[in-house]
Amino acid sequence: QVQLVERGGGLVQAGGSLRLSCVASGRAFSEYTMSWFRQAPGKEREFVAASSWRGANTYYANSVKGRFTISRDYAKNTVYLQMNSLKPEDTAVYSCAASWRYSSSTYSPSDFGSWGQGTQVTVSS
């Protein structure tokens, strides 16, 4: 399985921006569907965004569409989550996840076998 390490969390004011990165170890990065999930205190983990394997498609939760962008750098085995116009309700631990050649238009945590350790994003009002 691929190993994942996230970076880039922190504290930001509402309306601000952050960029998260997730570096994947191993080969065949392009063959993994990469996604971001988040979990706020007392809530279930929820889907944020995904980039399908070989980067053919991207998907977003309605709550972040138009504000967040997922992208990949294949040379660096890295997936990014650019978060703009952040809101206090975006506060959560954000985790990246990988799934070998997974294809779907909907995503749940059980679809992914490899996870990073998570990074805290806090948006103050």
Backbone as XML, in Angstrom:
<?xml version="1.0"?>
<chain id="A" units="angstrom">
  <residue number="1" name="GLN">
    <atom name="N" x="0.824" y="-1.192" z="0.000"/>
    <atom name="CA" x="0.000" y="0.000" z="0.000"/>
    <atom name="C" x="0.872" y="1.261" z="0.000"/>
  </residue>
  <residue number="2" name="VAL">
    <atom name="N" x="0.310" y="2.318" z="-0.527"/>
    <atom name="CA" x="1.023" y="3.579" z="-0.565"/>
    <atom name="C" x="0.959" y="4.231" z="0.811"/>
  </residue>
  <residue number="3" name="GLN">
    <atom name="N" x="2.022" y="4.941" z="1.170"/>
    <atom name="CA" x="2.045" y="5.690" z="2.428"/>
    <atom name="C" x="1.884" y="7.166" z="2.129"/>
  </residue>
  <residue number="4" name="LEU">
    <atom name="N" x="1.130" y="7.854" z="2.983"/>
    <atom name="CA" x="0.739" y="9.233" z="2.709"/>
    <atom name="C" x="1.121" y="10.125" z="3.880"/>
  </residue>
  <residue number="5" name="VAL">
    <atom name="N" x="1.638" y="11.307" z="3.565"/>
    <atom name="CA" x="2.005" y="12.279" z="4.595"/>
    <atom name="C" x="1.451" y="13.644" z="4.187"/>
  </residue>
  <residue number="6" name="GLU">
    <atom name="N" x="0.590" y="14.208" z="5.047"/>
    <atom name="CA" x="-0.009" y="15.512" z="4.750"/>
    <atom name="C" x="0.811" y="16.629" z="5.399"/>
  </residue>
  <residue number="7" name="ARG">
    <atom name="N" x="0.724" y="17.787" z="4.778"/>
    <atom name="CA" x="1.323" y="18.999" z="5.333"/>
    <atom name="C" x="0.425" y="20.173" z="4.976"/>
  </residue>
  <residue number="8" name="GLY">
    <atom name="N" x="0.581" y="21.264" z="5.742"/>
    <atom name="CA" x="-0.047" y="22.504" z="5.329"/>
    <atom name="C" x="-1.204" y="22.997" z="6.158"/>
  </residue>
  <residue number="9" name="GLY">
    <atom name="N" x="-1.597" y="22.274" z="7.179"/>
    <atom name="CA" x="-2.691" y="22.759" z="8.002"/>
    <atom name="C" x="-2.270" y="23.959" z="8.833"/>
  </residue>
  <residue number="10" name="GLY">
    <atom name="N" x="-3.243" y="24.547" z="9.506"/>
    <atom name="CA" x="-2.937" y="25.686" z="10.359"/>
    <atom name="C" x="-4.163" y="26.464" z="10.720"/>
  </residue>
  <residue number="11" name="LEU">
    <atom name="N" x="-3.913" y="27.664" z="11.252"/>
    <atom name="CA" x="-4.983" y="28.568" z="11.674"/>
    <atom name="C" x="-5.081" y="29.712" z="10.683"/>
  </residue>
  <residue number="12" name="VAL">
    <atom name="N" x="-6.302" y="30.003" z="10.246"/>
    <atom name="CA" x="-6.516" y="31.069" z="9.273"/>
    <atom name="C" x="-7.828" y="31.763" z="9.599"/>
  </residue>
  <residue number="13" name="GLN">
    <atom name="N" x="-7.914" y="33.041" z="9.256"/>
    <atom name="CA" x="-9.161" y="33.757" z="9.463"/>
    <atom name="C" x="-10.164" y="33.434" z="8.370"/>
  </residue>
  <residue number="14" name="ALA">
    <atom name="N" x="-11.408" y="33.589" z="8.682"/>
    <atom name="CA" x="-12.456" y="33.379" z="7.690"/>
    <atom name="C" x="-12.190" y="34.253" z="6.467"/>
  </residue>
  <residue number="15" name="GLY">
    <atom name="N" x="-12.392" y="33.659" z="5.304"/>
    <atom name="CA" x="-12.116" y="34.357" z="4.053"/>
    <atom name="C" x="-10.714" y="34.134" z="3.528"/>
  </residue>
  <residue number="16" name="GLY">
    <atom name="N" x="-9.863" y="33.540" z="4.357"/>
    <atom name="CA" x="-8.492" y="33.293" z="3.967"/>
    <atom name="C" x="-8.321" y="32.012" z="3.173"/>
  </residue>
  <residue number="17" name="SER">
    <atom name="N" x="-7.058" y="31.677" z="2.903"/>
    <atom name="CA" x="-6.728" y="30.518" z="2.078"/>
    <atom name="C" x="-5.649" y="29.673" z="2.743"/>
  </residue>
  <residue number="18" name="LEU">
    <atom name="N" x="-5.682" y="28.390" z="2.430"/>
    <atom name="CA" x="-4.640" y="27.454" z="2.825"/>
    <atom name="C" x="-4.466" y="26.452" z="1.702"/>
  </residue>
  <residue number="19" name="ARG">
    <atom name="N" x="-3.262" y="25.914" z="1.599"/>
    <atom name="CA" x="-3.030" y="24.822" z="0.657"/>
    <atom name="C" x="-2.463" y="23.635" z="1.419"/>
  </residue>
  <residue number="20" name="LEU">
    <atom name="N" x="-3.165" y="22.528" z="1.313"/>
    <atom name="CA" x="-2.705" y="21.275" z="1.903"/>
    <atom name="C" x="-1.986" y="20.463" z="0.844"/>
  </residue>
  <residue number="21" name="SER">
    <atom name="N" x="-0.987" y="19.718" z="1.277"/>
    <atom name="CA" x="-0.303" y="18.809" z="0.367"/>
    <atom name="C" x="-0.245" y="17.422" z="0.993"/>
  </residue>
  <residue number="22" name="CYS">
    <atom name="N" x="-0.168" y="16.439" z="0.134"/>
    <atom name="CA" x="-0.119" y="15.044" z="0.568"/>
    <atom name="C" x="0.874" y="14.333" z="-0.346"/>
  </residue>
  <residue number="23" name="VAL">
    <atom name="N" x="1.980" y="13.889" z="0.238"/>
    <atom name="CA" x="3.008" y="13.207" z="-0.529"/>
    <atom name="C" x="2.823" y="11.702" z="-0.400"/>
  </residue>
  <residue number="24" name="ALA">
    <atom name="N" x="2.807" y="11.014" z="-1.536"/>
    <atom name="CA" x="2.625" y="9.565" z="-1.567"/>
    <atom name="C" x="3.949" y="8.873" z="-1.831"/>
  </residue>
  <residue number="25" name="SER">
    <atom name="N" x="4.225" y="7.844" z="-1.057"/>
    <atom name="CA" x="5.441" y="7.071" z="-1.274"/>
    <atom name="C" x="5.183" y="5.985" z="-2.296"/>
  </residue>
  <residue number="26" name="GLY">
    <atom name="N" x="6.225" y="5.432" z="-2.843"/>
    <atom name="CA" x="6.073" y="4.317" z="-3.746"/>
    <atom name="C" x="5.858" y="4.735" z="-5.195"/>
  </residue>
  <residue number="27" name="ARG">
    <atom name="N" x="5.618" y="3.719" z="-6.019"/>
    <atom name="CA" x="5.466" y="3.949" z="-7.438"/>
    <atom name="C" x="3.999" y="3.976" z="-7.841"/>
  </residue>
  <residue number="28" name="ALA">
    <atom name="N" x="3.764" y="4.241" z="-9.104"/>
    <atom name="CA" x="2.430" y="4.161" z="-9.709"/>
    <atom name="C" x="1.443" y="5.135" z="-9.085"/>
  </residue>
  <residue number="29" name="PHE">
    <atom name="N" x="1.936" y="6.313" z="-8.741"/>
    <atom name="CA" x="1.057" y="7.331" z="-8.142"/>
    <atom name="C" x="-0.140" y="7.610" z="-9.041"/>
  </residue>
  <residue number="30" name="SER">
    <atom name="N" x="0.082" y="7.584" z="-10.350"/>
    <atom name="CA" x="-0.991" y="7.906" z="-11.283"/>
    <atom name="C" x="-2.114" y="6.873" z="-11.260"/>
  </residue>
  <residue number="31" name="GLU">
    <atom name="N" x="-1.833" y="5.686" z="-10.736"/>
    <atom name="CA" x="-2.842" y="4.616" z="-10.730"/>
    <atom name="C" x="-3.739" y="4.657" z="-9.493"/>
  </residue>
  <residue number="32" name="TYR">
    <atom name="N" x="-3.509" y="5.622" z="-8.647"/>
    <atom name="CA" x="-4.326" y="5.755" z="-7.434"/>
    <atom name="C" x="-5.324" y="6.901" z="-7.591"/>
  </residue>
  <residue number="33" name="THR">
    <atom name="N" x="-6.548" y="6.635" z="-7.230"/>
    <atom name="CA" x="-7.496" y="7.710" z="-7.005"/>
    <atom name="C" x="-7.153" y="8.337" z="-5.658"/>
  </residue>
  <residue number="34" name="MET">
    <atom name="N" x="-6.981" y="9.645" z="-5.660"/>
    <atom name="CA" x="-6.574" y="10.375" z="-4.456"/>
    <atom name="C" x="-7.732" y="11.257" z="-4.001"/>
  </residue>
  <residue number="35" name="SER">
    <atom name="N" x="-7.926" y="11.314" z="-2.699"/>
    <atom name="CA" x="-9.030" y="12.105" z="-2.193"/>
    <atom name="C" x="-8.652" y="12.795" z="-0.892"/>
  </residue>
  <residue number="36" name="TRP">
    <atom name="N" x="-9.470" y="13.769" z="-0.553"/>
    <atom name="CA" x="-9.376" y="14.438" z="0.731"/>
    <atom name="C" x="-10.699" y="14.245" z="1.467"/>
  </residue>
  <residue number="37" name="PHE">
    <atom name="N" x="-10.586" y="13.917" z="2.731"/>
    <atom name="CA" x="-11.724" y="13.838" z="3.636"/>
    <atom name="C" x="-11.443" y="14.761" z="4.822"/>
  </residue>
  <residue number="38" name="ARG">
    <atom name="N" x="-12.480" y="15.074" z="5.554"/>
    <atom name="CA" x="-12.298" y="15.872" z="6.764"/>
    <atom name="C" x="-13.238" y="15.373" z="7.852"/>
  </residue>
  <residue number="39" name="GLN">
    <atom name="N" x="-12.818" y="15.618" z="9.088"/>
    <atom name="CA" x="-13.636" y="15.231" z="10.223"/>
    <atom name="C" x="-13.577" y="16.320" z="11.281"/>
  </residue>
  <residue number="40" name="ALA">
    <atom name="N" x="-14.736" y="16.890" z="11.556"/>
    <atom name="CA" x="-14.875" y="17.906" z="12.592"/>
    <atom name="C" x="-15.208" y="17.222" z="13.916"/>
  </residue>
  <residue number="41" name="PRO">
    <atom name="N" x="-14.913" y="17.883" z="15.032"/>
    <atom name="CA" x="-15.212" y="17.280" z="16.343"/>
    <atom name="C" x="-16.679" y="16.880" z="16.469"/>
  </residue>
  <residue number="42" name="GLY">
    <atom name="N" x="-16.911" y="15.658" z="16.876"/>
    <atom name="CA" x="-18.265" y="15.171" z="17.089"/>
    <atom name="C" x="-19.022" y="14.812" z="15.833"/>
  </residue>
  <residue number="43" name="LYS">
    <atom name="N" x="-18.347" y="14.868" z="14.697"/>
    <atom name="CA" x="-19.018" y="14.559" z="13.427"/>
    <atom name="C" x="-18.315" y="13.406" z="12.731"/>
  </residue>
  <residue number="44" name="GLU">
    <atom name="N" x="-19.014" y="12.819" z="11.787"/>
    <atom name="CA" x="-18.435" y="11.737" z="10.997"/>
    <atom name="C" x="-17.470" y="12.307" z="9.951"/>
  </residue>
  <residue number="45" name="ARG">
    <atom name="N" x="-16.563" y="11.467" z="9.536"/>
    <atom name="CA" x="-15.661" y="11.849" z="8.462"/>
    <atom name="C" x="-16.458" y="12.064" z="7.182"/>
  </residue>
  <residue number="46" name="GLU">
    <atom name="N" x="-16.170" y="13.136" z="6.456"/>
    <atom name="CA" x="-16.924" y="13.425" z="5.245"/>
    <atom name="C" x="-15.994" y="13.671" z="4.062"/>
  </residue>
  <residue number="47" name="PHE">
    <atom name="N" x="-16.509" y="13.362" z="2.902"/>
    <atom name="CA" x="-15.782" y="13.549" z="1.655"/>
    <atom name="C" x="-15.661" y="15.025" z="1.334"/>
  </residue>
  <residue number="48" name="VAL">
    <atom name="N" x="-14.477" y="15.407" z="0.829"/>
    <atom name="CA" x="-14.238" y="16.791" z="0.422"/>
    <atom name="C" x="-13.998" y="16.879" z="-1.085"/>
  </residue>
  <residue number="49" name="ALA">
    <atom name="N" x="-13.011" y="16.127" z="-1.576"/>
    <atom name="CA" x="-12.654" y="16.216" z="-2.995"/>
    <atom name="C" x="-11.891" y="14.964" z="-3.395"/>
  </residue>
  <residue number="50" name="ALA">
    <atom name="N" x="-11.918" y="14.666" z="-4.698"/>
    <atom name="CA" x="-11.201" y="13.506" z="-5.207"/>
    <atom name="C" x="-10.678" y="13.782" z="-6.602"/>
  </residue>
  <residue number="51" name="SER">
    <atom name="N" x="-9.543" y="13.150" z="-6.900"/>
    <atom name="CA" x="-8.953" y="13.167" z="-8.233"/>
    <atom name="C" x="-8.826" y="11.718" z="-8.675"/>
  </residue>
  <residue number="52" name="SER">
    <atom name="N" x="-9.546" y="11.364" z="-9.722"/>
    <atom name="CA" x="-9.562" y="9.965" z="-10.132"/>
    <atom name="C" x="-8.197" y="9.534" z="-10.656"/>
  </residue>
  <residue number="53" name="TRP">
    <atom name="N" x="-7.955" y="8.231" z="-10.705"/>
    <atom name="CA" x="-6.659" y="7.722" z="-11.137"/>
    <atom name="C" x="-6.386" y="8.164" z="-12.560"/>
  </residue>
  <residue number="54" name="ARG">
    <atom name="N" x="-5.129" y="8.529" z="-12.768"/>
    <atom name="CA" x="-4.650" y="9.151" z="-13.996"/>
    <atom name="C" x="-5.252" y="10.541" z="-14.184"/>
  </residue>
  <residue number="55" name="GLY">
    <atom name="N" x="-5.883" y="11.051" z="-13.136"/>
    <atom name="CA" x="-6.327" y="12.432" z="-13.123"/>
    <atom name="C" x="-7.406" y="12.781" z="-14.116"/>
  </residue>
  <residue number="56" name="ALA">
    <atom name="N" x="-8.175" y="11.808" z="-14.545"/>
    <atom name="CA" x="-9.170" y="12.068" z="-15.591"/>
    <atom name="C" x="-10.294" y="12.976" z="-15.104"/>
  </residue>
  <residue number="57" name="ASN">
    <atom name="N" x="-10.681" y="12.812" z="-13.848"/>
    <atom name="CA" x="-11.821" y="13.563" z="-13.335"/>
    <atom name="C" x="-11.561" y="14.046" z="-11.915"/>
  </residue>
  <residue number="58" name="THR">
    <atom name="N" x="-12.248" y="15.105" z="-11.570"/>
    <atom name="CA" x="-12.229" y="15.588" z="-10.190"/>
    <atom name="C" x="-13.651" y="15.695" z="-9.682"/>
  </residue>
  <residue number="59" name="TYR">
    <atom name="N" x="-13.813" y="15.521" z="-8.386"/>
    <atom name="CA" x="-15.127" y="15.550" z="-7.761"/>
    <atom name="C" x="-15.029" y="16.349" z="-6.465"/>
  </residue>
  <residue number="60" name="TYR">
    <atom name="N" x="-16.122" y="17.035" z="-6.150"/>
    <atom name="CA" x="-16.126" y="17.872" z="-4.956"/>
    <atom name="C" x="-17.438" y="17.715" z="-4.199"/>
  </residue>
  <residue number="61" name="ALA">
    <atom name="N" x="-17.342" y="17.837" z="-2.891"/>
    <atom name="CA" x="-18.552" y="17.944" z="-2.098"/>
    <atom name="C" x="-19.217" y="19.277" z="-2.404"/>
  </residue>
  <residue number="62" name="ASN">
    <atom name="N" x="-20.528" y="19.313" z="-2.346"/>
    <atom name="CA" x="-21.258" y="20.548" z="-2.651"/>
    <atom name="C" x="-20.818" y="21.688" z="-1.737"/>
  </residue>
  <residue number="63" name="SER">
    <atom name="N" x="-20.468" y="21.355" z="-0.504"/>
    <atom name="CA" x="-20.122" y="22.381" z="0.472"/>
    <atom name="C" x="-18.816" y="23.111" z="0.145"/>
  </residue>
  <residue number="64" name="VAL">
    <atom name="N" x="-17.991" y="22.539" z="-0.717"/>
    <atom name="CA" x="-16.703" y="23.167" z="-1.032"/>
    <atom name="C" x="-16.566" y="23.521" z="-2.501"/>
  </residue>
  <residue number="65" name="LYS">
    <atom name="N" x="-17.537" y="23.151" z="-3.297"/>
    <atom name="CA" x="-17.461" y="23.385" z="-4.746"/>
    <atom name="C" x="-17.341" y="24.881" z="-5.016"/>
  </residue>
  <residue number="66" name="GLY">
    <atom name="N" x="-16.391" y="25.234" z="-5.862"/>
    <atom name="CA" x="-16.165" y="26.633" z="-6.186"/>
    <atom name="C" x="-15.182" y="27.326" z="-5.256"/>
  </residue>
  <residue number="67" name="ARG">
    <atom name="N" x="-14.856" y="26.687" z="-4.134"/>
    <atom name="CA" x="-13.905" y="27.274" z="-3.178"/>
    <atom name="C" x="-12.620" y="26.441" z="-3.071"/>
  </residue>
  <residue number="68" name="PHE">
    <atom name="N" x="-12.738" y="25.130" z="-3.192"/>
    <atom name="CA" x="-11.595" y="24.237" z="-3.057"/>
    <atom name="C" x="-11.230" y="23.656" z="-4.416"/>
  </residue>
  <residue number="69" name="THR">
    <atom name="N" x="-9.936" y="23.384" z="-4.600"/>
    <atom name="CA" x="-9.457" y="22.775" z="-5.838"/>
    <atom name="C" x="-8.460" y="21.674" z="-5.504"/>
  </residue>
  <residue number="70" name="ILE">
    <atom name="N" x="-8.705" y="20.492" z="-6.047"/>
    <atom name="CA" x="-7.763" y="19.385" z="-5.887"/>
    <atom name="C" x="-6.920" y="19.292" z="-7.154"/>
  </residue>
  <residue number="71" name="SER">
    <atom name="N" x="-5.631" y="19.035" z="-6.972"/>
    <atom name="CA" x="-4.736" y="18.915" z="-8.127"/>
    <atom name="C" x="-3.604" y="17.970" z="-7.784"/>
  </residue>
  <residue number="72" name="ARG">
    <atom name="N" x="-2.873" y="17.551" z="-8.807"/>
    <atom name="CA" x="-1.767" y="16.611" z="-8.624"/>
    <atom name="C" x="-0.520" y="17.124" z="-9.305"/>
  </residue>
  <residue number="73" name="ASP">
    <atom name="N" x="0.636" y="16.790" z="-8.699"/>
    <atom name="CA" x="1.923" y="16.962" z="-9.337"/>
    <atom name="C" x="2.526" y="15.556" z="-9.435"/>
  </residue>
  <residue number="74" name="TYR">
    <atom name="N" x="2.489" y="14.986" z="-10.636"/>
    <atom name="CA" x="2.943" y="13.609" z="-10.805"/>
    <atom name="C" x="4.446" y="13.469" z="-10.607"/>
  </residue>
  <residue number="75" name="ALA">
    <atom name="N" x="5.182" y="14.492" z="-10.924"/>
    <atom name="CA" x="6.637" y="14.437" z="-10.734"/>
    <atom name="C" x="7.001" y="14.374" z="-9.261"/>
  </residue>
  <residue number="76" name="LYS">
    <atom name="N" x="6.143" y="14.926" z="-8.395"/>
    <atom name="CA" x="6.423" y="14.959" z="-6.964"/>
    <atom name="C" x="5.570" y="13.963" z="-6.175"/>
  </residue>
  <residue number="77" name="ASN">
    <atom name="N" x="4.791" y="13.154" z="-6.869"/>
    <atom name="CA" x="3.884" y="12.212" z="-6.182"/>
    <atom name="C" x="3.056" y="12.918" z="-5.113"/>
  </residue>
  <residue number="78" name="THR">
    <atom name="N" x="2.538" y="14.064" z="-5.460"/>
    <atom name="CA" x="1.854" y="14.902" z="-4.476"/>
    <atom name="C" x="0.480" y="15.310" z="-4.982"/>
  </residue>
  <residue number="79" name="VAL">
    <atom name="N" x="-0.485" y="15.281" z="-4.063"/>
    <atom name="CA" x="-1.813" y="15.808" z="-4.343"/>
    <atom name="C" x="-2.031" y="17.009" z="-3.421"/>
  </residue>
  <residue number="80" name="TYR">
    <atom name="N" x="-2.636" y="18.031" z="-3.963"/>
    <atom name="CA" x="-2.857" y="19.276" z="-3.227"/>
    <atom name="C" x="-4.350" y="19.532" z="-3.043"/>
  </residue>
  <residue number="81" name="LEU">
    <atom name="N" x="-4.657" y="20.276" z="-2.011"/>
    <atom name="CA" x="-6.003" y="20.803" z="-1.835"/>
    <atom name="C" x="-5.863" y="22.295" z="-1.561"/>
  </residue>
  <residue number="82" name="GLN">
    <atom name="N" x="-6.187" y="23.092" z="-2.564"/>
    <atom name="CA" x="-6.179" y="24.540" z="-2.415"/>
    <atom name="C" x="-7.535" y="24.961" z="-1.862"/>
  </residue>
  <residue number="83" name="MET">
    <atom name="N" x="-7.522" y="25.608" z="-0.715"/>
    <atom name="CA" x="-8.763" y="25.998" z="-0.052"/>
    <atom name="C" x="-8.839" y="27.516" z="0.017"/>
  </residue>
  <residue number="84" name="ASN">
    <atom name="N" x="-9.819" y="28.077" z="-0.661"/>
    <atom name="CA" x="-10.027" y="29.533" z="-0.673"/>
    <atom name="C" x="-11.355" y="29.863" z="0.000"/>
  </residue>
  <residue number="85" name="SER">
    <atom name="N" x="-11.511" y="31.125" z="0.346"/>
    <atom name="CA" x="-12.750" y="31.607" z="0.969"/>
    <atom name="C" x="-13.169" y="30.708" z="2.124"/>
  </residue>
  <residue number="86" name="LEU">
    <atom name="N" x="-12.233" y="30.424" z="2.975"/>
    <atom name="CA" x="-12.496" y="29.491" z="4.074"/>
    <atom name="C" x="-13.520" y="30.043" z="5.048"/>
  </residue>
  <residue number="87" name="LYS">
    <atom name="N" x="-14.303" y="29.124" z="5.597"/>
    <atom name="CA" x="-15.364" y="29.458" z="6.542"/>
    <atom name="C" x="-15.106" y="28.727" z="7.861"/>
  </residue>
  <residue number="88" name="PRO">
    <atom name="N" x="-15.633" y="29.231" z="8.948"/>
    <atom name="CA" x="-15.451" y="28.522" z="10.228"/>
    <atom name="C" x="-15.926" y="27.073" z="10.172"/>
  </residue>
  <residue number="89" name="GLU">
    <atom name="N" x="-16.948" y="26.798" z="9.389"/>
    <atom name="CA" x="-17.451" y="25.424" z="9.297"/>
    <atom name="C" x="-16.518" y="24.504" z="8.517"/>
  </residue>
  <residue number="90" name="ASP">
    <atom name="N" x="-15.455" y="25.043" z="7.934"/>
    <atom name="CA" x="-14.433" y="24.197" z="7.295"/>
    <atom name="C" x="-13.433" y="23.662" z="8.318"/>
  </residue>
  <residue number="91" name="THR">
    <atom name="N" x="-13.526" y="24.112" z="9.552"/>
    <atom name="CA" x="-12.626" y="23.643" z="10.602"/>
    <atom name="C" x="-12.764" y="22.146" z="10.805"/>
  </residue>
  <residue number="92" name="ALA">
    <atom name="N" x="-11.652" y="21.424" z="10.693"/>
    <atom name="CA" x="-11.665" y="19.965" z="10.802"/>
    <atom name="C" x="-10.237" y="19.449" z="10.694"/>
  </residue>
  <residue number="93" name="VAL">
    <atom name="N" x="-10.090" y="18.165" z="10.946"/>
    <atom name="CA" x="-8.863" y="17.468" z="10.596"/>
    <atom name="C" x="-9.026" y="16.945" z="9.173"/>
  </residue>
  <residue number="94" name="TYR">
    <atom name="N" x="-8.112" y="17.329" z="8.322"/>
    <atom name="CA" x="-8.170" y="16.937" z="6.907"/>
    <atom name="C" x="-7.173" y="15.800" z="6.672"/>
  </residue>
  <residue number="95" name="SER">
    <atom name="N" x="-7.651" y="14.773" z="5.978"/>
    <atom name="CA" x="-6.820" y="13.603" z="5.698"/>
    <atom name="C" x="-6.876" y="13.281" z="4.218"/>
  </residue>
  <residue number="96" name="CYS">
    <atom name="N" x="-5.737" y="12.888" z="3.671"/>
    <atom name="CA" x="-5.767" y="12.408" z="2.302"/>
    <atom name="C" x="-5.837" y="10.886" z="2.325"/>
  </residue>
  <residue number="97" name="ALA">
    <atom name="N" x="-6.343" y="10.341" z="1.249"/>
    <atom name="CA" x="-6.540" y="8.901" z="1.149"/>
    <atom name="C" x="-6.305" y="8.461" z="-0.284"/>
  </residue>
  <residue number="98" name="ALA">
    <atom name="N" x="-5.928" y="7.197" z="-0.443"/>
    <atom name="CA" x="-5.625" y="6.652" z="-1.760"/>
    <atom name="C" x="-6.326" y="5.329" z="-1.968"/>
  </residue>
  <residue number="99" name="SER">
    <atom name="N" x="-6.746" y="5.095" z="-3.205"/>
    <atom name="CA" x="-7.387" y="3.836" z="-3.558"/>
    <atom name="C" x="-6.940" y="3.452" z="-4.958"/>
  </residue>
  <residue number="100" name="TRP">
    <atom name="N" x="-6.466" y="2.225" z="-5.095"/>
    <atom name="CA" x="-5.918" y="1.747" z="-6.371"/>
    <atom name="C" x="-7.015" y="1.650" z="-7.424"/>
  </residue>
  <residue number="101" name="ARG">
    <atom name="N" x="-6.863" y="2.460" z="-8.490"/>
    <atom name="CA" x="-7.729" y="2.405" z="-9.662"/>
    <atom name="C" x="-9.224" y="2.392" z="-9.315"/>
  </residue>
  <residue number="102" name="TYR">
    <atom name="N" x="-9.582" y="3.145" z="-8.295"/>
    <atom name="CA" x="-10.988" y="3.199" z="-7.908"/>
    <atom name="C" x="-11.723" y="4.205" z="-8.777"/>
  </residue>
  <residue number="103" name="SER">
    <atom name="N" x="-12.849" y="3.782" z="-9.318"/>
    <atom name="CA" x="-13.636" y="4.650" z="-10.180"/>
    <atom name="C" x="-15.047" y="4.763" z="-9.646"/>
  </residue>
  <residue number="104" name="SER">
    <atom name="N" x="-15.476" y="5.981" z="-9.411"/>
    <atom name="CA" x="-16.837" y="6.234" z="-8.955"/>
    <atom name="C" x="-17.077" y="7.730" z="-9.000"/>
  </residue>
  <residue number="105" name="SER">
    <atom name="N" x="-18.325" y="8.110" z="-8.926"/>
    <atom name="CA" x="-18.652" y="9.525" z="-8.808"/>
    <atom name="C" x="-19.030" y="9.883" z="-7.376"/>
  </residue>
  <residue number="106" name="THR">
    <atom name="N" x="-19.065" y="8.878" z="-6.531"/>
    <atom name="CA" x="-19.305" y="9.106" z="-5.103"/>
    <atom name="C" x="-18.219" y="8.397" z="-4.309"/>
  </residue>
  <residue number="107" name="TYR">
    <atom name="N" x="-17.909" y="8.966" z="-3.151"/>
    <atom name="CA" x="-16.796" y="8.445" z="-2.372"/>
    <atom name="C" x="-17.160" y="8.397" z="-0.895"/>
  </residue>
  <residue number="108" name="SER">
    <atom name="N" x="-16.759" y="7.293" z="-0.268"/>
    <atom name="CA" x="-16.912" y="7.169" z="1.181"/>
    <atom name="C" x="-15.595" y="6.658" z="1.750"/>
  </residue>
  <residue number="109" name="PRO">
    <atom name="N" x="-15.356" y="6.887" z="3.038"/>
    <atom name="CA" x="-14.079" y="6.448" z="3.627"/>
    <atom name="C" x="-13.775" y="4.966" z="3.403"/>
  </residue>
  <residue number="110" name="SER">
    <atom name="N" x="-14.791" y="4.131" z="3.363"/>
    <atom name="CA" x="-14.558" y="2.690" z="3.206"/>
    <atom name="C" x="-14.032" y="2.325" z="1.827"/>
  </residue>
  <residue number="111" name="ASP">
    <atom name="N" x="-14.072" y="3.268" z="0.888"/>
    <atom name="CA" x="-13.549" y="3.008" z="-0.461"/>
    <atom name="C" x="-12.034" y="3.140" z="-0.521"/>
  </residue>
  <residue number="112" name="PHE">
    <atom name="N" x="-11.419" y="3.619" z="0.568"/>
    <atom name="CA" x="-9.998" y="3.936" z="0.549"/>
    <atom name="C" x="-9.244" y="3.133" z="1.599"/>
  </residue>
  <residue number="113" name="GLY">
    <atom name="N" x="-8.131" y="2.522" z="1.178"/>
    <atom name="CA" x="-7.374" y="1.663" z="2.070"/>
    <atom name="C" x="-6.138" y="2.290" z="2.666"/>
  </residue>
  <residue number="114" name="SER">
    <atom name="N" x="-5.690" y="3.398" z="2.089"/>
    <atom name="CA" x="-4.478" y="4.062" z="2.580"/>
    <atom name="C" x="-4.822" y="5.467" z="3.021"/>
  </residue>
  <residue number="115" name="TRP">
    <atom name="N" x="-4.351" y="5.832" z="4.209"/>
    <atom name="CA" x="-4.678" y="7.126" z="4.794"/>
    <atom name="C" x="-3.429" y="7.794" z="5.365"/>
  </residue>
  <residue number="116" name="GLY">
    <atom name="N" x="-3.436" y="9.117" z="5.280"/>
    <atom name="CA" x="-2.428" y="9.888" z="5.970"/>
    <atom name="C" x="-2.813" y="10.092" z="7.423"/>
  </residue>
  <residue number="117" name="GLN">
    <atom name="N" x="-1.936" y="10.783" z="8.146"/>
    <atom name="CA" x="-2.158" y="10.970" z="9.588"/>
    <atom name="C" x="-3.125" y="12.111" z="9.885"/>
  </residue>
  <residue number="118" name="GLY">
    <atom name="N" x="-3.376" y="12.947" z="8.917"/>
    <atom name="CA" x="-4.298" y="14.068" z="9.103"/>
    <atom name="C" x="-3.575" y="15.341" z="9.501"/>
  </residue>
  <residue number="119" name="THR">
    <atom name="N" x="-4.163" y="16.465" z="9.143"/>
    <atom name="CA" x="-3.631" y="17.766" z="9.507"/>
    <atom name="C" x="-4.782" y="18.679" z="9.910"/>
  </residue>
  <residue number="120" name="GLN">
    <atom name="N" x="-4.595" y="19.440" z="10.970"/>
    <atom name="CA" x="-5.649" y="20.276" z="11.510"/>
    <atom name="C" x="-5.765" y="21.585" z="10.735"/>
  </residue>
  <residue number="121" name="VAL">
    <atom name="N" x="-6.983" y="21.917" z="10.354"/>
    <atom name="CA" x="-7.298" y="23.208" z="9.758"/>
    <atom name="C" x="-8.313" y="23.894" z="10.671"/>
  </residue>
  <residue number="122" name="THR">
    <atom name="N" x="-7.972" y="25.080" z="11.132"/>
    <atom name="CA" x="-8.863" y="25.840" z="11.998"/>
    <atom name="C" x="-9.128" y="27.196" z="11.370"/>
  </residue>
  <residue number="123" name="VAL">
    <atom name="N" x="-10.396" y="27.509" z="11.178"/>
    <atom name="CA" x="-10.797" y="28.777" z="10.577"/>
    <atom name="C" x="-11.515" y="29.595" z="11.645"/>
  </residue>
  <residue number="124" name="SER">
    <atom name="N" x="-10.955" y="30.738" z="11.969"/>
    <atom name="CA" x="-11.548" y="31.588" z="12.996"/>
    <atom name="C" x="-12.482" y="32.608" z="12.364"/>
  </residue>
  <residue number="125" name="SER">
    <atom name="N" x="-13.515" y="32.964" z="13.109"/>
    <atom name="CA" x="-14.495" y="33.914" z="12.581"/>
    <atom name="C" x="-14.127" y="35.348" z="12.911"/>
  </residue>
</chain>
